[in-house]
Amino acid sequence: MSEFQLIEKYFSNHANRQDVLEGPGDDCAILDVPANNSLVVSTDTLVSGVHFLPDMDPNALGYRALAVNLSDLAAMGADPRWVSLALTLPEVDEAWIKSFCDGFFELAEYYNVALIGGDMTRGPLSITVSVKGTIPEGKALLRSGAKAGDLIYVSGRLGDAALALEHLLGRRTLPSQQFDALKLKLEFPHPRILAGQALRGIASSALDISDGLLSDLGHITRASNVRAQIHLEQLPLSESMRALTEPEEAWRLALGGGDDYELCFTVPEAHRGSLDTALAHSGVRHTCIGRIVPGEPGVELYHDGHKIELEARGWDHFA
């Protein structure tokens, strides 16, 4: 099939929102941004062998490609609306493309996100996704609002995706039943859209955990010019993580493993009750893991009240 036949068969007819005035088919899409809202945009590229294993199931890859971008919108508290997709393929494999699209559009339809355009080229397998959302003016969650005294929270549980990846890379062998459950965390992360929206007006700062908690929380401390203290015994770990690893190893995976796509956010003490009420309706578990304090930007680790040193480096493409 030609490039345009592929686009027509698999990617057209997905601009099913009334705020898409012109979707795929013209040189640009035309969108209707609601009054008194700001446009929120995030773009990520996923490269075979870097962001995913070359033999990854295409259905999971399609889902994950969109999910990791929607996670960025969740971290801003935004409402997802539109997405652009640029797909580079080494060859035409219709079965692969269909499976990829099934995963991608399953998630897009769940969050009512319309595909408004993109590109298809030939070359080494890579996927570039650009998501667009909106947020009421002045309500966006930023990294720069944390203040001394704020509590530090994370959603969900940490480290399971990193533990599954350790198995896939041959660094450890996990029991098949537990690996299957952990693999779902790696391949099908849940963007915390409802939780992010619930945090508007409550959280003082937020971001999503993609490169590891220690690295990502460091971004908040630098943007806000504050210091963070984490209590390791409070990190939310799954039963599988606790059963399969020693405590220090579990902490390293939770702090530096990445691929969690949970939210890390700070909340003033006065908003603690409001937080519990707001997130109760989102169905997302949240855990207080520490506090923001005055000082040089950075993250301190404590266990049972004692400061400890623990090496846990997050993901950096050029490190």
N, C-alpha and C positions, 0 to 999 in steps of 0.2 A: 504494500500500500504506500501511497505517497504521503508526504507530511500533512497535506491538507485533508486527505481522506481520513487519516488517523485522527486528526483534530475534530473533524465533522462527526466521526463515528463514536468517539469516546469522550470528548471534552466539550462539545457544544450542548446547548440546551440545559445549562446548569445555572443560568443567571435568573433564578426564579424569585426575585424580590422586586417589589414595586419601586424601591429607591435606586434600581439599576435602570437608568434612562436609555443607555445603549451599552450592550454587553459585547461578547466576542463577535467578531465579524468586521469591525471597523479598526482603524489604526489605534484608537484609544477607546477606553470605556468612559462613559459619562455617568456620574453618580450624583444623587441628590442627598447632600449632607443636611441633617435636621437642623433647624434654627437653634441657636444658643447651645450648640454642641461643638466640640473640637474633634478634629480628625486625628486618629491614633494609628501609626503605621509601624510594622516590624517586618524585617526581612532576614531570612536565614538560608544558607546553602548547606546541603548535606551531600558529602562526597563518598563514594564507595571506597571502602577500606580505611576511611578516616572516621566518619560518623556512623557507619553501619557496616556489617560484614557483607562481603560480596554475594553470599548465598542466602541473605536474609529473605524470608518469605515476602513476596511483593505486596500481598494484602496488608501485612503488618507494616511494611515500609510506607505504603500510601497513607495509612492511618497515622503513623508516627510523624511523617513529614508535616502534616497539618497540625497535629497535636502539639508539637514542640513550639510552633509559632503561635498557636492560640494561647499557650501558657504565658507568652510575653504580654498578650492583651490582658490576660487575667491579672498579671502582676501590676498593671496600671489601673485596674478596676473598670476596664472598658467593655463595651457591648460589641461583640463580633458582628461584622456585616459582610465583608467582601474578601476575596482572595484571588491572587494571581499566581500562576504556576508556570515555571520554566523547566522543562524536562529534557535532559541530554541522554540519549540512548546509544549504545554501541551498535545496535541492530534492531530491526523490527521483529518483535516477538509478541504477537497479538495476545497470547494467553497470559504473558507477563503483564502487559499493559492493562488488560481487562481486570486482572486481580488487583493491580495497583489502584486502579480507579475505583474498584469496589470498596477498598479500605478507605481511600481518600474521601469519597463522596458519602460514605456512611457517616463519617464524623461531620462533614460539612452540612449534611441534612439535619443531623441532630442539633447543631447549633445555628441552623438557618443561615449558613454562610454561602454566598453565591460566588461561583467562579466567574470572574469578569474578563479574563484574558490571560495571556502569557506567551510562551514560545516553545517550540520543539526543535531540537537540533540533533545532529549525529556527533558522537564522541564518547569519551569515558563517562560511565554512568554517574550522573549527579542530578540533584533536584534543588531548585531554588523556589522558595515559597515566600510570598509577600502578603501578609494579612493586614486588613484595614478594619478599624472599628471606630466607634464614636464614644465620647464621654461628655456629660454635662460640663460646661465651661467652669474651670476652677476646681474640679473634683478629682483630677487625676492623682493617683498614688505615685509618688516620686521616691528616689533613693535619698534625697537630701533633707528630709524632714525629721530625722531621729534626734531626740534630745536626751540629755542625761536624766536618768530616772525612768525612762521608758522600759517596758518589758519587751523581751524578744520572744517571738512565737514562730513555730513552723506548723504547716498543715501536714496531715498524713503521717507516714512513717518514712524513715530515711535509710538508704543504703542497699535496699533489696535489688534494685536494678544493677548496681555495681557488683553485687555478689553473683548475680546471674551472668554478668559479662565475664567475671573471673572464670566461671565454668566453661563458657563458650571459647575463651582464649586458651583453655587447657592449663590454667594455673592452679586449678583445684577440681575435684570431682564431687559433685553433689548428688544425693539420692534423687532418683528420677521424679518422684512425686513432688518433692519440695522444689526441685529445679523448675518443673513445669509451672508452678505457681509464681515463682520469682521471675521467670522469663516473661510472663504477662506484664509485670511491672516495667520491664525494659522495653518491650515492643509495643505495648498499648498503654502509655501513660495517660492519666486523666487530667486535662487542663482544668484548673480550679476557677472556672469562669464565675460561677455563682458566688464562691467565697470572695473573689476579688471585688465583685460588685458590692457585696455586703460590707466590705471594709471601707468603703467611701465614707469619709467623715469620722472614722474611728481610728484607723491606722495612721501613724505619723510618717511611715516610710514602708516600702515594700519592693520586693523583686522575686523572680522565680529562681529556683535552685536547679541550675543546669550544669554548672561546672564544679559543684561541690559546695556544701554549706560554708566551710571555712573561707573559701575564696570569694563566694558571692556575698556573704555577710561583710567581708572586707570592703566590698564596693560601697555598701551603705555607710560604713564608718568613715571612709574617705570622703564621700559626697557630703556627709553630715558633719564632718570634723569632730567625731566622738570616738569613744572606745567601747568595745563590747566584751562582756564576760559571759561565757557559756559554762553551764554545769553539766558535765558529761553524763552523770547518772540520770539526768532528765531527758536525754535524747530519746525520741520515740523510735523504738526498734521493734521489728516484728518478732513473733515467736520463732519463726524459721531462722532469723538472724541470730537470735540468742542461743538457739539449739545447735547451730552449725559452726559458730565461731567463738573464740575467746573474747572477753570484753574489750580488750585493747584493740583487737583486730576489727571488731564491730564498730568501735568508735572511728577508726581510720576510714572504714568504708562509708560511714554516715557523714563524716566531715569532708572527705576528699574524693569520694567515688563519682559523684555527679550522676546525671541522667535521672534524677528524681522527679523533676518538674513539679515539685511542690512549691508552696509560697513560704517565704521568710518575711516577716513583717514586725514592726515595732508599734507598741500601743502605750499611750500614757496610762498611768495607774488609774486615773479617774475614769477611763473608758473601759475598764476591765469587765464590768457587768454588762455594758452595752455590747461588747465583743461576744461574750458568751451567748447572749440573746440573738444577735445577728447571725452568727455562724450555726446556731442550732437549726435554723431553717435551711441551711445550705447542705446539710448532711455530711459535712467535712470535719473530721477530727482535727483539733488544734491543741498544741502543747507549748507551754511556757518553758523555755530552755535557758533563760538568762536575763541579763539586764544591760542597758546602755549606761555607761559611766563617763565622767569627764576624762580627758586625757588624749594622748596622741592616737591617731587612727590606727586601728588594729584589733585583733581578737585575742583575748586571754582565755585559757582553758583551766577549769577547776574540777576537782573530784573530791567529794566529801569535805568541801571547805578548803582544800589545799590546792594551790596553783601547781600545775604540772606542765611539762613540755611533751608534746606529741607531734611528730611529723606527719602531716596529712596534706599533701599538695593537690590542689584542684587542677582541672584541665586547662592547658594553655597550648594553643597550636604551635607557638614558636619558642616555647621554653626548652 
